[in-house]
Amino acid sequence: MAVIPAMAAKEKNIVSNLDQRAFEQLFRSFFPSLVLFAQKFVPDQDTAKEIAHNVFINLWEKREKVDSSSSLKSYLFTSVHNRCLNYIRDQKKFDKDETRFQRLDSAAFSDGVDHLEEQELEQKIYDALQSLPEKCRQIFMLNRFEGLKYAEIAEKLGISVKTVETQMSKALKILKEKLIEYLTIIILFILTHLN
């Protein structure tokens, strides 16, 4: 088997005749520049070295099948380039899968927590509403749950708009006092459910 002399940039090689000594010389000649080339595409030197190393392993294992009519230098750089692109593609897929898993995991947890908090909050709001005087509660419910305007409530109940305003103000004051410790949760609940 022939020993390959120092590699010239445009040198053509018959790779199938590559013996161990020639391969080691080839490795020493091209490995540093292949690592630098790989670093233009991948995030760190260790990954670049691993890619270049794998290209040489692949070359050695498939030396009898490599097209000997093309430049060996071109073959090595093309192989490194392709492996870098594969690495980037695989990383994006891995990152996307990892992100999706984390999102699902945290979503499942937060859904459980949200459900419990929502139930507790609903109960507290219900209790606070029940503590309102009857007329006050009726006016509040017509406004907030049925969407009636003050004038519509006044007409429906046969009272003045001023009475509706007074009762609504009273209801809001009582609810604020009853639900003050849940105010942060209510705000967070509203914000998270709006997004």
Secondary structure by P-SEA (a helix, b strand, c coil): cccccccccccccccccccaaaaaaaaaacaaaaaaaaaaccccaaaaaaaaaaaaaaaaaacccccccccaaaaaaaaaaaaaaaaaaaaaaaaaaaaaaaaaaaaaaaaaaaaaaaaaaaaaaaaaaaaccaaaaaaaaaaccccccaaaaaaaacccaaaaaaaaaaaaaaaaaacccaaaaaaaaaaaaac
